[in-house]
Amino acid sequence: MRFLRTLAVCLVATLPLPAAFAQTIDYKRLDARISRLSAEEEIVGLAVAVIDKGEISFANGYGVTERGGSPVTNETVFRWASLSKGVAATEVAILADRHQLSLTDTISAFKTSLRLPGGGETRATLEDVLSHRLGIVPNAYDTRLEDGWDAARIRRSLAKLKPLCPVGDCHTYQNVAYDAVSEIVEDVTHAPYADAVRHSVFEPLGMVTASIGRAGLQASPSWARPHSKRSRAPGPPQEKTVNDDYYRVPAAGGVNGSILDLARYARAQMGLAPDVLSDAALTMLQTPRVYTSGEQRRMSSRYRGTVRDARYGLGWRIYKYGINGDRVVGHRGAVEGYRSFILFDPDRDTGVVVLWNSSSRRPNGIGFEVMDMLYNLPPQDWMEIDPPPTGG
């Protein structure tokens, strides 16, 4: 299987693409539009990379790490926020591929603090955790985490919640519950979660800036400080202090890294690092498990039908993109003062990753403008930088 994929990639690289499959990303236009966006008051710094037919063809920094600070480069480290969930799922898929665990193992088979209503931990599987199908209220007790509670204590308290649906029946996005994955990885590998991920994912993929935890972020030679503001507040976003809230759930929100490392990670998710992520592991990660109606409503409202059929795999979202319904895989992330975005077409080995250190939503539009170029769709102002049309 790996040999056939490698052969196919080589053939695509040496033969002209048919017109229906041609892909043209206008990097000059892309750079110009990102430069315009980065000059907006609500943007502090951002970094963007494009993987084009398997190669990292564009990796630039824009803006600054903090007001009056140094320029963002493609080596500047940002928080990845909820893109960390895909990293955790990747670690689990690697362990499953090595037969060190199974996705059908129940949570109670491991040493974990997760407790669910009605003893649901004896029925919920690892697959249910990674696809957010635990049957409890979305983002259960995130506020307690932000108030300083210990994550394991919160997970034990989830047993007192009223279930929304039977385990496995519905999608309700989680952070604290999802981080049971870090306990499971530690139980299986007998190593700290950060060490296990570094040995299985970061180092084999050559991710030289990637780390887990606040210390790793702040020890980086170049790192972006968090900035945020209330959505309607006047003036630029204000610098914030990096806190440990979501670092205390590392499988849900603990990863840091540069845009180059995020691009290297994205290539692996396209199947371009088979020694690290096998076809079997990628199938585990990217097979849709559950339809996500809330995500579909959000995407339809903001991107007007460009993205359809939103589903969730293991730590990854899967959509149909554009008029032809091409399959794309991605995720977004947000913690105070940071945002992140990844979206790619694994069949074309092409995608885009974005990191920024403010609370603006507009850099998400970079990803959609790149994908529109990939599919030769009419340009849209997804970054919201063009003046509104005048007249009737």
N, C-alpha and C positions, 0 to 999 in steps of 0.2 A: 504493500500500500504506500509506504513512504517513497519507495523507488519510483512508483508510477507518478506520484505527485511531483517529485523532483524532475522527472522527465518532462511532465506537462509544463512545468514552469520554464524549463530550458527551451522547449519548443515555442512557447508564447514569446519568450524573449528574443527569438531569432526570426520569427515570422511576423508579417504585418497583420494587425488586427482587422477583422472584417468591419465594415462601416457600422453595422449595428452594435458592435462591441467596442468601438473606438472610444478612448477616453483622453480628454484633453483638459488639463488643469492650467489655467492662465496664471502663472506665478507672479508676473509683473502686476497684473490687476489685483491679485490676492494681497500682495505686499502693500500696494498703495491703499487698499481699503482697510487693511489692519492698521496701517500707520494713521489713517484718519480716525479710526475708532480709538486708538491708543491716546490720541490728543484730547479726547473728551474728558471733562472734569471728573466724571464718575469712575474713570479708569485710572489706576495707579501704575501697575505693570502687568504684562502678560507675555506668554510664550506660546508659540504655535509650531507644530511640526506636521508634515504631510508624508505619508508613506505611499509611494506611487509605483505600482507594479512590483511591489516587494522591496523597493529601495527607499531609504530616508532621503527624500529629494529636496526637502525644505525644512529648516529648523532655525527659527529666528526668535529673538527676544525684542520686546518693545517696552517703552516706559522705564520705570525705575523700581527698585526694590522697596523704597519708601520715599516719602516726600523729601526732596533734597538729597536723596541717596544715589547709589551707583546704578548704572544701567542694568536692566535685565538682559541676560545672555541665554544661550541655549543650555548652559550648565547651571543656571540659577535654580535653586531648589524651592519648590512649593509643597504645600500639603495636597495630597490627592483626595482627601475626604472619602466619599463613598465609593470611589474607584477601588478603594481598599477591599471592598467586598469581592470583586473579581479576583484580586490577588489571593484572598483566603480560599475562594472556590478553586483556584488554580492549584494551590497547595494540596487541597483535598483530592482533586482529580489525579494529581501525580501520585499521591499515596494509594489511591484506589487502583491506579494502573499498575502499581507495584504489589497489589494484593495485600497491603497492610491494613486496609479497612474496606468496607463496602458502603455504597450509598444507601443500601437498604438496612444497614445497621440502625437499631433504635438508639435514641439519645441515652437511654438508661444503660446501654451497654458500655458507656464510657464514664470516666470520672469527670463529671461536669456539674455545675451548680444550677443548671436550667431545670425548673419545675413548672409544669403547665397545669391548667385547670383539670380536675378529675383524673389526675395521674397521666395526663397526656404524653408525658415524656417516655412512657413505656410503649406508646404507639407511634409517636412522631419519629421519623427517620432522619438521617443526615441529609437526605435529599429534600425533605420538608423544610429543614432549617435553611438550607442554601437557596431555596426558592420562595422563602417567606410564606409558607403554608402551615403555620402553627395554630391558626384559628383564634388568635387573640387580637385585641384592638391595635390598629397601626401605631408604630412608634411607641410601643408600650413603655411607659415610665421613662422616656427620654428626659423629662423635666427633673426627675430624681437624680439622674446622672449629672445633669447640669447644676444641680444643687449640691453636688459633692458626694453623693452616696457611692459606696463601693459597688462595682458592677456585679460581683457574685451575689451580694446581698439582694440587689434588685432582681436578679434572675430567680432567686429562690422565692421572692414575693409574687412573681407572676402567677403562681398557683392559685392565688386568691381572686384572680380576675374572672369575670363572666365570659365564657367563650362566645365568639361571634359565629363560629361554624365548626363542624368537626375537623379535626386535624387532617390536613391534606386536601380540604375542599375549596378553600378560597385563599386569595393572595392578600396579605396584610403586611406591609413593609415594616421591617424591624431593624433596630440597631443593637440594643442591649441583648436581646434574645439571640440575634445572629452571631454575636461574639462568643456564644458557646463553642463556636468552631475553634477559637483559639485554645480553649481548654481541651478540646478533643484532639487537636494536633499535638499539644504537649503530652497528652496521655499516650498517644500512639508512638511519638518520636522520642519521648523521654528527654526533650530539649525545650528550652524556652521558645515560645512562638516566634519571636523575632529571629532567633538563630535558625530555626527550622526553615523559615521562608527564605532567609538569606542563602542557606546552603542549597535549597531546592530550586529557587526561582531567580533571585537577584544575581548571584555570582555566575551561574551557568549562562545567563543571558547577557552578561557583561554590563549589568546595571550598576555603574560605579558610584553614583550619588544616592542610590535608593537606601532607605532606612525605615525603621519603625520606631516611633516615639519622639517626644519633644526634643530630647537631647540630640538625636540625629539631625533634626532640622537645624537647630541653633548652632551645631558644630560645623555646618557646611560653610565653605569659604564664601559662597554667595547664596544668600537665602532671602526670600521675599517676606517682608513683614505684613501681617494681616491688617486690612482696612475695611471698614464698613460704616454704614449710616442707615438711618430709617429711610424707607423708600421715598417719602415725600419731603424729607428734611432738606432745607437749602444748603448750598455749599458742598465742598468735596467730601469724600469719605474720610473718616478719622482713623488714625492708627490705633490698633488694639493690642492688648497684651496676649501673647500666646498662652492659652490655658490647656489644662490636661484633660478636659471633659471627655472628648471623643478619642483621645489617645488611650484612655482607660478601657476602651473597647477596640483593641487593635485590629481585629478581623473586620470590623465595621467601618473604622475611620482612622487607622493609625499610620498609614504609609505616607512617606515623603519621597520626593525625587524630582529630577530635572525633566524638561520636555524631551531631551534626547533619550533619557531612560524610559520615559513613558512611550516614546516611539519604538524603542527596542522591545518593550513589553507587548505593544500592539502587534508588531511583526510576528511575535511568537504566537499570538492568538489567531493569526491568519494561517498558521501551520508552517511557518517559515523557520522554525527552530525545532525540528522533529526529534532531536536528541533530548530535548527538555520536555516538550509537550507533544505526545503522540497523537495520531488521528483518533485513537480511542478516547484519550483524555479530552480532546477538543469536542468530540461528539457529546461527551458527558456535560461539558460546560454550556454548549451552544444549542442543545436541543430544547425547544420551548416546553415548559412544564405547565404553565397556567396563563390564561388571558388576564390582562391587567386593565380593567375598564377605566380606572382613575387616571392612569398614565395616558391612555388613549384620548380621554377627554382633554387633558392638559395639552397634549401634542396637537390635537385637532384645533383647539382654540388658538394656539400661538402660531402654528405652522400650516394651517389651512389645508389639510388633506395631504400634505407632502409625505407624512408618515402615517401608516395605517397598521392595523392588526398588532397592536403592542402586546407582547408576551414576555414572560420571564423564564430564563433558564436557571443556571446555577451561578448567581452573582453577576449575571448579564441580562440585559434587555435585548429582545429580538424584534425587529420591525420589518414591514414591507415599505420600500421607499420609492416614491415617484410613480409615474404613470404605468410603468411596467411591473411594479411590485417587486423590485430586486430586494433580496434578503440582506439586511444589514444588522450588525451587532454593536451594542454600545452601552454606555452608562453615563450618568452625570453625578456630580458630587458637590456638597456644600457643607462647610463648617464656618464658624464666625471668621470673616475676613478672607476666605479663600473659596474659589470655585474651580471645578474641573470638568472636562468633557472628553469623551472618546467615542468615535463612531467609525466603523469600517465595513467594507464589503469583502468577506473572506474568500469569495470566488474570484475576485479581481485583484486580490492582494493589495488593496488600496484603501486608505482611510486618513483620518485627521485626528489630532489630539491637541487640546488647549488647556492651559493652566493660567490662572490669574489671581491676584491678591486684592480683590475687592468684592463687594456683594452684588455688583451689576450682573444682570442676566444677559446683557447684549452680546458678550463674547461667545455665547452658545451659537449665535448666528453665524460665526466663522465656520463652524463645522457644517452647517447646512449649505452655506455658499460653496464650500469645497465639494460637497457631495452633489450639488446641482451641476457643477462643472463636470464632475466625473460622468454623470449620466446625460450630459448635453441638454439639460433642461434650461428654460428661459431664466435669465438672472433675476433674482429677487433680493430686495434690500433687507435680508434677515438680520444684519447688524444694526439696522435702523440709523443709518448715518446720512442718507440722502434727504434733501428737503422734500416736504410733502408736495404732491402735485397741485397745481393751481387751476382755477377755472371750474366749470361744471363737471 
